[in-house]
Amino acid sequence: MFSNLEHAMHTTQKGSGVILTPADSNMDAQHAEVNTQLFFVRDIKMAKQRDTFSLGFSPVKVENLEIYLHDNPLLEHASYLLSGFKFGFSFHYSGPRLPTDSKNLKSAIERPDILLQKIKKEIDAGRVAGPFKFGPIPTLRISPLGLVPKGKDGQFRVIHHLSYPKNSSVNDFIDPKKCSVVYSNIDDAVDVIKLYGNKTLASKSDVRSAFRLLPISPIDFDLLGFKRNQEFYFDKTLPFGASISCALFNKFASFLHWAVSVRQSEGAIVHYLDDFLFLGRGGTCQCADLLHTFKVICNDLRNSFSG
């Protein structure tokens, strides 16, 4: 009886579950196995496609960020940050959505192994999609990649040259008003040191992979294409090279500045994008307390968040 039941049923893969359905009277076991494999391959392809166009990975814990932002007096600013980490930050791009092509810069062409290593690292981190044999988006714009020295230990940083070509680049169509940033400068730190005296204590920390913490809205993925060896890729998190990148990240850095200062009011903080300087009067714990508070907040938002 059970052998007849087995013959009358076959399994098909659907989603993550298995469904038993009546088999065609002419379907043999081999046909059923092939059918199951076809469903399985189809679902894998669909899952990969969903992953390709999903939000880029950010280690920032949105639920904890929301708790910190709850008391932020700048409601519009808080809402913008929260929405960006949930759904991706917009480039505020107003230009044409047309496919383009370009070659990488000489600095990247001359260091193919370093470039490939950097790209693979970003793919593994969930911040870049690819490689694709063909353009994955009909309107994908390909902008050049370059490598610039980073520090003194032979390291390089990847730059996405979104200002190419002149007058018709991605950056040419990003609202300049959205790119405006007011930075702190060394004079701000000097003023604090003058106030606190020559025994002022100072400590420094920064945010690792700073720009790459911010996911980009999937609507703007087609602006962030690049190529290597005729294979296509696109960025899914904030790149180095977009005119709006500094302004977007500074909104997050300003939030960190505010979050520390409301929890530790004594002492002073000066930040320049991802670099934070903490200052306190000599003979006090102000400097140490500011640094500790910064570390606590960063760890709440992301493990190994600061450096």
C-alpha positions in Angstrom: 0.0 0.0 0.0 2.8 2.4 0.9 4.7 1.7 -2.3 1.6 2.7 -4.3 1.3 5.9 -2.3 4.9 6.8 -3.0 4.4 6.2 -6.7 1.3 8.5 -6.6 3.1 11.5 -5.0 6.2 13.6 -5.9 7.9 16.5 -4.2 8.4 19.9 -5.6 10.5 22.7 -4.1 8.6 26.0 -3.5 10.2 28.7 -1.4 11.9 27.2 1.6 9.3 24.4 2.1 8.5 21.2 0.3 4.9 20.5 -1.0 3.5 17.1 -1.8 1.3 17.1 -4.9 -0.4 14.2 -6.8 1.9 12.9 -9.5 0.9 12.6 -13.1 0.2 9.0 -13.8 2.9 9.0 -16.5 5.5 10.7 -14.4 8.3 8.4 -13.4 10.8 8.9 -10.6 13.4 10.3 -12.8 11.1 12.9 -14.2 10.0 13.9 -10.7 13.6 14.3 -9.7 14.4 16.6 -12.6 11.2 18.6 -11.9 12.4 19.1 -8.3 15.8 20.2 -9.5 14.3 22.8 -11.8 12.2 24.3 -9.1 15.2 24.4 -6.8 17.4 26.1 -9.4 14.7 28.6 -10.1 14.3 29.5 -6.4 18.1 29.9 -6.0 18.1 32.4 -8.9 15.2 34.3 -7.5 16.8 34.5 -4.1 20.1 35.8 -5.6 18.2 38.4 -7.6 16.5 39.6 -4.4 19.8 39.8 -2.7 21.4 41.7 -5.6 18.9 44.5 -5.4 18.3 44.5 -1.7 19.7 47.3 0.6 23.5 47.2 1.0 24.7 45.8 4.3 25.3 48.3 7.1 26.4 47.1 10.6 24.5 50.0 12.2 21.7 48.5 14.4 18.6 50.5 13.3 16.6 49.6 16.4 19.3 51.0 18.7 19.7 54.0 16.5 16.0 54.7 16.8 16.3 54.7 20.6 19.1 57.2 20.5 17.3 59.4 18.0 14.1 59.5 20.1 15.3 62.5 22.2 17.0 64.3 19.3 15.5 67.9 19.3 16.0 68.1 15.5 13.1 65.9 14.5 13.5 66.4 10.8 17.2 65.5 11.0 16.4 62.4 13.2 13.7 61.3 10.8 16.0 61.7 7.8 18.7 59.5 9.4 16.4 56.8 10.5 14.7 56.6 7.1 18.1 56.5 5.4 19.3 53.5 7.4 16.0 51.7 7.0 15.4 52.3 3.3 18.7 53.8 1.9 19.9 57.3 1.4 19.0 59.2 -1.7 21.6 60.8 -4.0 19.1 63.6 -4.9 20.0 63.0 -8.5 18.1 64.8 -11.2 19.8 63.8 -14.4 19.1 61.3 -17.1 18.9 57.6 -16.4 21.0 56.3 -19.3 23.6 53.6 -19.5 27.2 54.8 -19.9 30.6 53.2 -20.1 34.1 54.3 -19.2 37.6 52.9 -18.4 39.2 52.8 -15.0 41.8 55.3 -14.0 45.5 54.5 -14.5 46.1 54.0 -10.8 43.6 51.1 -10.8 44.7 49.6 -14.2 48.3 49.4 -13.0 47.3 47.6 -9.8 44.8 45.0 -10.9 45.5 42.6 -8.0 45.0 45.3 -5.4 41.8 46.4 -7.1 40.4 42.9 -7.3 41.2 42.4 -3.6 39.4 45.6 -2.7 36.3 44.6 -4.8 36.1 41.1 -3.3 36.3 42.6 0.2 33.4 44.9 -0.6 31.4 42.0 -2.1 32.0 39.8 1.0 30.9 42.7 3.2 27.6 43.1 1.3 28.5 46.5 0.0 29.0 45.8 -3.7 26.9 43.6 -6.1 28.6 41.6 -8.8 30.3 40.4 -10.8 27.9 40.2 -13.7 28.7 39.2 -17.3 26.1 41.6 -18.6 24.8 44.9 -17.2 22.4 43.9 -14.4 20.4 47.2 -14.8 19.4 48.6 -18.2 20.3 52.2 -17.1 23.6 51.3 -15.3 26.1 54.1 -15.5 29.7 52.9 -15.5 32.1 55.4 -13.8 35.9 54.9 -13.4 37.5 53.4 -10.4 40.9 54.7 -9.1 43.2 53.8 -6.2 44.7 56.5 -3.9 47.4 55.9 -1.2 46.0 55.5 2.3 48.4 56.2 5.1 52.1 55.2 5.1 51.9 51.4 5.0 51.3 50.9 1.3 47.5 50.7 1.6 45.1 52.0 -1.0 41.6 53.4 -1.0 39.2 52.8 -3.8 37.8 56.0 -5.3 34.6 55.9 -7.5 35.2 58.8 -9.9 31.6 60.0 -10.2 32.8 63.4 -11.6 33.6 61.7 -14.9 32.8 62.7 -17.7 32.9 66.4 -17.2 29.5 68.1 -17.5 27.6 64.9 -17.8 28.7 62.9 -14.7 26.7 61.6 -11.8 28.0 64.5 -9.6 27.0 67.1 -12.2 23.3 66.2 -11.5 23.4 66.0 -7.7 21.9 69.1 -6.1 24.8 71.2 -4.8 22.7 72.5 -1.9 22.5 68.9 -0.7 26.3 68.6 -0.8 27.0 71.6 1.4 28.9 70.9 4.7 30.2 73.2 7.5 33.3 71.5 9.0 35.0 72.1 12.3 38.6 73.2 12.0 41.8 73.3 14.0 40.9 76.7 15.4 37.9 75.2 17.2 40.3 72.9 19.1 42.8 75.7 19.7 40.0 77.8 21.3 39.1 75.0 23.7 42.8 74.5 24.7 43.2 78.2 25.3 40.1 78.1 27.6 41.2 75.0 29.5 44.9 75.9 29.8 48.2 74.2 29.0 47.2 71.1 31.0 44.3 70.3 28.7 43.9 66.5 28.1 43.0 65.2 24.6 42.1 61.9 23.0 41.2 60.9 19.5 39.0 58.3 17.9 37.5 57.7 14.5 34.7 55.7 12.8 35.9 52.7 10.7 34.7 52.3 7.1 32.9 55.6 7.7 31.1 56.3 4.4 30.4 52.6 3.8 28.2 52.5 6.9 25.5 54.3 4.9 23.3 52.2 2.6 22.2 53.8 -0.7 18.6 53.7 -1.8 18.2 50.9 -4.4 16.5 53.5 -6.7 20.0 54.9 -7.2 22.0 51.7 -7.7 22.0 52.4 -11.4 24.2 55.5 -10.8 27.0 53.5 -9.1 28.2 51.0 -11.7 31.8 50.1 -12.4 33.7 47.5 -14.4 36.7 45.3 -14.1 37.9 43.0 -16.9 34.6 43.5 -18.7 32.6 42.3 -15.7 29.9 44.6 -14.2 29.5 45.7 -10.6 27.6 48.4 -8.6 28.0 50.0 -5.2 25.2 49.6 -2.7 26.7 51.8 0.1 28.0 55.4 0.1 31.1 55.6 -2.1 34.2 57.7 -1.9 33.8 60.0 -4.9 30.2 61.2 -4.8 29.8 64.9 -4.2 27.1 64.2 -1.6 29.0 61.6 0.4 30.6 64.0 2.9 27.3 65.8 3.5 25.4 62.5 4.1 28.0 61.0 6.4 28.4 64.3 8.3 24.7 64.0 9.3 25.5 60.7 11.0 28.7 62.1 12.5 26.8 65.1 13.9 24.3 62.7 15.5 27.2 60.9 17.2 28.6 64.2 18.4 25.2 65.2 19.8 24.6 61.8 21.4 27.9 62.0 23.3 27.5 65.6 24.4 24.0 65.1 25.9 25.3 62.2 28.0 28.6 63.8 29.0 28.2 67.6 29.2 31.6 68.4 30.7 34.6 68.7 28.3 34.5 69.5 24.6 34.2 67.6 21.3 35.5 68.6 17.9 34.8 66.4 15.0 35.8 66.5 11.3 33.8 63.9 9.4 34.9 60.6 10.9 37.6 62.0 13.2 36.6 62.9 16.8 38.7 64.9 19.2 37.8 64.8 22.9 39.1 67.6 25.2 39.0 68.0 28.9 40.5 70.1 31.7 43.7 68.8 33.2 43.3 66.9 36.5 39.7 65.8 35.6 38.1 62.8 34.0 36.3 64.9 31.4 38.4 63.7 28.4 38.3 60.1 29.5 34.6 60.2 30.2 33.9 61.7 26.7 35.9 59.0 25.0 34.3 56.2 27.1 30.8 57.6 26.3 31.7 57.7 22.6 32.8 54.0 22.7 29.7 52.9 24.5 27.4 54.6 22.0 29.4 53.2 19.1 29.2 49.7 20.5 25.5 50.0 21.1 25.1 50.9 17.4 27.7 48.5 16.0 30.4 46.2 17.4 33.9 47.5 16.6 32.3 50.6 15.4 35.1 53.0 16.3 38.9 52.8 16.0 
